[in-house]
Amino acid sequence: MRRREIVTASLAAPFAAALPLPGLVRAQGASRRTHALSLLGEPRYPPDFKHFSYVNPNAPKGGEVTLAAIGSFDSFNPFIVRGVAAAGIGALWMTLLKGSQDEASTEYANLAREVEIANDGTWVAFELHPDARWHDGRAITADDVVWTFTTLRTSGRPFYRAYWGDVTEVAAEGQRRVLFRFRDGGNRELPLILGQLMVLPKHWWDGRDFTRPLLEAPLGAGAYRIDGFEAGRTVNYRLVRDFWARDLPTEKGTDNFALMRYEYFRDATVAFEAFKAGQIDFRSENIAKEWATGYDFPARRRGLVKLDEIRHELPTGMQGFVMNIRRPLFQDRRVREAMMLAFDYEWSNRNLFFDAYARTSSYFSNSELASSGLPAGEELALLERFRGRVPAEVFTTEFKLPVTDGSGNNRDNLRRALTLLQQAGWTVRNQKLVNSQGQAFTFEMLLSSPSFERVALPYAQSLNRLGIEMRTRTVDTAQYQARTDAFDFDMTVDVFGQSLSPGNEQRDYWTCEKARMEGSRNSIGVCDPVVDELVELVISAPDREALITRTRALDRVLLWGHYVVPHWHSRVFRVAFWDKFDRPATPPRYGLGFDTWWVDPVREARVASERRSGGG
């Protein structure tokens, strides 16, 4: 199941969304009605629960918070490929169901008051809350849900067509009930996926071109509405005081700031300086060097700025240097393995990251879904059907990343890398690596942030010892998104986020169909019939045990494909904030939970007074 921001969503499938059919017969067959859906057992919260355990239901509403965003924006439509969507835009809309941050793969009635699901898994129906209203006062209807689904699948990012690929029909059965029919009952997570649907107002979009970037405040139904903006520079979100859902158990104690403002900065360095100057209230720090050395400034020493590390249990997925295997340069697996051997992680962790990270050795790291050792039992039996079509090492060798002593002497790994390159037809002439036609091994690393240059440049030096020239190019956010959507890069940094219940989103990451579709999340260009089949097996897993087995098999095949140079991960959220906030005593297990924080008026007044007096 997807764990990504809405602005990264993308999709594509062979079915055209069906319009409501006149006289459609209501779904028949055995079914059950419920307030929640879960892939991992019974939901934690009963039908009459009042609020999530990780919120303060009495949190005060008020105060302002200013957050930083990098680059610029030119659209309030995050659902299409074109344009760069504004940060925070998802706060305008609601989803049919809302995920719990202290349970894995569990969602509760939200915009929908109730869910009805077929016992054979072939359909699901959502009954909308009778009080659900758009910000203009009009009722939210089943027609809005049908229109949203149809529009996103036909005109939205490619992600939607793959994510909802097993939906064969969607229809309004009355004013508030919407029905989704499935190809079969094998896709267990599909009802939860549809619960993530962010519903849009059909009447507001009538006469507007959904496929074009939007610089007009769109109509929503969520906790916030846009309250002024300057394109590319700032956007304000104002809390809706008469928000219809404010007392729902899924909303109680959340969205407590009266105003959220996003200020855009050219790069992360400038944004950090703005935070130290008091222009930004909160930041999540993802640079280990800054965390270790960058917070020694007057406001921090005076106690006006606080630091904290909040542990989480989230799967960390895979981040790495991604090779675009659409490029001939990276189509040989031996070349890709050589690229991995040339990266000295231990030196980087010691000298750049202050030993703050753990190495990522799985696409499903920090979870029980990660493969390890040699395949055995059911996993081995599954992989046997692919013997001869996957690397032999899948069966014979435990996947382990190369290790160095951290001294910067990566000689042994570079020697292994050169051997692999020579086997792939490359030779060193005049200190340059060339192929049989005399063409040099040279490529570009595309980056969107200068902060990654300090990692990429030592890597380039290591590659240079092999005779490889790697050029580093950092571009602005808009250009980076346009180039990566079009797969116009040799190598870049990408993140493949994962949840505890992987499923339909894996099509967008790894399948042949998505390798050819611009705007998909298959940035690598993976196109392997075995991977395609394993992805479908993951999606159709009948139970948790089968899901674990099939995901581990997929992980193992991907790892031995050597598609990325794996990076690192952290098991804590590192946060820095001006001391104007309070928060619940119990944080969620599977999220940061910043939407449950609130502004403390006394602390806010103290911080404001210190800032005015120059104490910050």
C-alpha positions, 0 to 999 in steps of 0.5 A, spaced: 500 500 500 502 506 498 505 511 503 507 517 499 505 524 499 499 526 494 503 530 489 508 524 488 502 519 486 502 517 479 498 511 475 495 506 468 491 500 467 487 497 461 480 499 463 477 505 462 473 507 468 465 506 467 460 511 468 454 510 472 449 506 468 442 507 468 438 502 472 444 499 475 442 493 479 445 494 486 451 489 488 448 482 490 451 477 494 454 476 501 457 482 504 459 485 511 458 493 513 464 496 517 467 502 520 474 500 518 478 496 514 485 492 515 489 487 512 492 485 518 487 483 522 481 486 526 482 494 527 484 496 534 478 502 534 471 499 535 465 502 531 464 507 537 471 510 538 472 517 540 479 519 537 485 516 535 490 514 541 496 519 539 492 525 539 489 530 544 482 531 543 482 537 547 488 540 543 486 548 542 485 551 535 489 557 534 496 560 532 500 560 526 506 556 523 511 557 518 514 551 514 519 551 509 519 549 501 524 548 496 524 551 489 517 554 487 510 552 485 506 553 479 500 549 480 494 547 485 493 541 482 497 535 484 494 530 481 497 531 474 504 530 471 504 538 468 506 543 473 509 543 480 504 543 485 504 547 492 506 544 498 501 542 503 495 542 498 493 535 500 490 539 506 484 542 502 481 535 501 478 529 504 479 521 503 473 516 503 477 513 509 483 515 513 489 511 515 491 510 523 498 512 524 499 507 530 496 501 526 499 498 519 494 498 513 488 500 517 483 505 515 477 508 518 471 511 516 472 518 514 468 522 508 465 515 508 461 514 514 460 506 513 463 501 508 460 495 505 465 489 502 463 483 499 465 477 502 468 474 496 472 481 495 469 482 488 466 489 490 466 495 495 461 500 497 462 507 501 456 510 504 458 518 504 457 521 511 450 525 510 453 532 513 459 532 508 459 539 505 464 542 500 467 549 503 461 552 498 456 549 502 454 544 497 453 536 499 458 532 497 455 526 493 456 519 490 457 523 483 463 527 486 466 520 487 465 517 481 467 523 477 474 524 481 475 516 480 474 517 472 477 523 471 484 521 475 484 515 471 483 518 465 487 525 466 491 524 472 498 522 473 500 515 470 500 512 477 492 512 478 491 507 472 496 502 475 494 503 482 486 502 480 487 497 475 483 492 477 477 496 478 472 494 472 466 499 474 464 505 478 457 507 479 453 512 484 447 508 487 443 514 490 446 520 492 451 518 497 452 511 496 458 509 491 460 502 488 466 499 485 467 492 482 473 489 481 476 484 476 476 478 481 476 477 489 484 476 489 486 484 490 485 484 498 488 491 499 484 494 493 478 496 498 483 500 502 486 503 496 480 506 494 479 508 501 485 513 500 481 516 494 481 524 495 475 526 493 474 532 488 468 537 487 465 535 480 461 542 480 467 546 481 471 543 475 466 543 470 468 548 465 475 547 467 481 543 464 483 538 469 489 537 465 492 544 465 496 546 471 492 551 476 493 557 479 486 559 482 485 556 489 481 550 488 474 548 492 475 543 497 472 540 503 478 539 508 480 542 514 484 548 510 482 552 505 487 557 501 488 564 504 492 567 499 498 566 495 504 568 491 506 563 485 512 560 486 514 564 493 508 563 498 502 560 500 497 560 506 492 555 508 487 558 513 483 553 518 476 552 516 472 554 522 466 551 520 469 544 518 464 539 517 468 533 520 472 537 526 468 532 531 469 526 527 473 521 531 478 520 525 479 528 525 478 530 533 485 533 535 488 534 528 489 540 524 490 545 530 494 550 527 489 556 525 494 558 519 499 554 516 504 558 511 509 555 506 515 559 504 519 557 498 527 558 498 532 557 493 535 551 496 536 547 503 541 552 505 537 558 505 531 555 508 536 553 514 538 560 515 531 562 515 529 557 520 535 560 525 533 567 524 526 565 526 522 566 519 521 558 519 518 555 525 519 547 524 523 543 520 525 536 519 532 535 519 535 530 514 542 532 513 546 528 519 552 533 518 547 539 520 544 535 526 551 534 529 554 541 528 549 546 525 544 548 531 549 551 535 546 558 534 544 564 539 536 562 539 538 554 540 543 556 546 537 560 549 532 555 549 528 558 544 529 552 539 528 545 541 531 539 538 528 532 538 529 525 536 522 521 535 523 514 534 518 510 529 517 503 526 516 505 519 519 501 513 524 505 510 524 503 503 530 504 498 533 510 497 539 510 492 543 512 486 538 510 481 541 508 474 537 509 468 537 502 465 534 505 458 541 508 457 545 503 454 551 504 459 547 501 464 544 495 461 549 490 463 548 488 470 555 487 471 556 494 470 551 496 475 554 491 480 561 495 479 557 502 480 555 499 487 562 497 488 565 503 487 561 507 493 564 507 499 559 507 504 563 506 510 567 512 509 561 517 507 557 515 514 564 516 518 566 523 515 559 526 512 554 523 516 557 522 523 555 515 523 548 517 524 545 512 519 544 504 518 546 502 511 539 500 506 540 493 504 533 491 502 527 495 498 523 493 504 528 495 509 526 496 517 520 491 516 519 483 516 518 484 508 526 484 507 529 478 504 535 475 508 540 469 508 538 464 502 531 463 500 528 457 503 521 454 504 515 457 501 520 462 498 525 457 495 519 454 492 516 460 489 523 462 486 524 455 483 519 456 478 523 462 475 530 458 475 534 460 469 530 466 468 533 470 474 541 471 476 544 464 479 546 468 485 539 468 487 539 461 489 546 460 491 549 467 495 546 471 500 546 478 498 551 483 502 553 490 500 560 491 499 564 493 506 570 497 507 574 499 513 572 507 512 579 509 511 577 511 504 582 506 501 576 502 497 582 498 493 579 491 493 572 493 491 575 497 486 579 492 483 573 487 483 569 493 480 574 493 474 574 486 473 566 486 472 567 492 467 572 488 463 568 482 463 562 487 460 567 489 454 570 495 457 578 497 458 582 502 461 586 506 455 590 512 457 587 512 464 580 512 461 575 507 461 573 505 454 568 500 450 570 496 444 569 502 439 573 507 443 567 511 447 569 513 454 565 511 460 562 518 462 555 520 464 551 525 468 548 525 476 542 529 476 540 532 483 535 537 485 539 539 491 546 542 493 546 538 499 547 531 495 553 534 492 557 533 498 555 525 497 556 525 489 562 528 489 566 523 493 563 518 489 565 521 482 572 521 485 572 514 486 569 512 479 575 516 476 580 511 479 576 506 475 577 511 469 569 513 469 567 520 468 561 522 472 559 529 472 554 532 477 549 537 475 544 540 480 537 543 477 531 547 480 525 543 482 521 544 476 526 542 471 528 536 475 521 534 476 520 535 468 526 531 467 525 525 471 518 525 469 521 524 462 526 519 464 531 524 461 537 522 466 543 517 466 543 517 474 539 520 480 537 520 487 530 516 488 526 513 494 522 507 493 517 508 499 514 502 502 509 500 507 508 494 511 503 492 506 506 493 499 501 492 493 498 495 487 503 501 487 509 496 486 506 496 479 508 503 478 515 502 481 517 495 477 513 493 471 514 493 464 508 497 462 510 503 467 518 503 464 515 506 458 510 511 461 512 518 462 511 520 469 511 513 472 515 511 478 519 506 474 525 511 474 530 505 473 526 502 467 525 495 470 522 491 465 523 484 467 517 478 466 519 475 472 519 482 476 512 483 473 509 476 475 512 477 482 509 484 482 502 480 481 503 475 486 504 480 491 498 484 489 494 477 489 497 474 496 491 471 499 494 472 506 499 475 511 504 469 510 503 469 503 505 476 502 511 476 506 514 470 502 512 473 495 515 480 497 521 477 500 522 473 493 521 480 489 526 484 494 531 478 492 530 479 485 530 486 485 537 486 489 540 481 484 538 486 479 543 491 481 539 497 479 541 502 484 547 504 489 543 503 496 544 509 500 542 509 508 536 510 512 534 512 519 530 510 524 528 516 528 525 523 525 530 528 527 526 535 528 528 542 530 522 547 532 522 554 535 519 553 542 512 555 541 509 548 540 505 542 545 504 535 542 501 529 545 505 525 550 504 518 545 507 519 538 504 515 533 508 508 531 508 509 524 508 517 522 511 523 525 504 526 527 506 533 526 498 534 524 497 533 532 501 538 535 498 545 537 501 552 538 501 553 546 499 561 546 504 562 552 510 559 549 508 563 542 508 569 546 515 568 549 518 566 543 515 572 539 517 577 545 524 574 544 524 575 537 522 582 537 528 584 542 533 580 538 534 575 543 533 570 537 
